[in-house]
Every structure is written in structure tokens, then in C-alpha cells.
Amino acid sequence: MERGFEGAKLMSKAVNVLALVRDGQRYVFLYDDSSVETVLEKLAEFAADPELDFTWYDAATLSQRVRDLQEEVEEVGTEDFTSFF
């Protein structure tokens, strides 16, 4: 891995940010492309938790966004970038 400021290790993977802000509450999920299943499971856990104001609708909406982002990543990964040069 690369070293950055004061020898700190830099991440070599992109981090995805998924956020829901409503009625003064903030839910922010950070995950990389290899953690998609984990974040989907966490959304379901939050929806099932009666102590949180996070609904199954919230989980479904954010889950769909995660899947949409994954499709975009896969499409970009299959493009022929040599055509841009």
C-alpha cells in the first residue's frame, strides 16, 4: 500500500457512501464494492430494530440504490477505455 501523510496507509479501494437524512436523524453507511452483501444485511438489521426510526421502506429504497450503483460499477468495468484515447 501507499504511504501518505505521516506514514499513514492510504486505502487502495473506493469507498461508497450511502446516506439517509430525515427529521434530524442521519444514517450513513460506508462500504466498498466487496462489502455490498454486508451493507444490504445491515440495512435489514436496522429496519428490523424497533428502537430505530429506520423503516423497511428506507431499507428497500437504499438497497435499490446500492444495487443501482453496483450495476454502474459493473458497466464501467466492462467499457473499452482504449476508445477514449
PyMOL commands that set and color helices and strands:
alter all, ss='L'
color gray80, all
select helices_A, chain A and resi 5-7+33-48+56-78+81-84
alter helices_A, ss='H'
color red, helices_A
select strands_A, chain A and resi 16-22+25-31
alter strands_A, ss='S'
color yellow, strands_A
deselect
rebuild
show_as cartoon
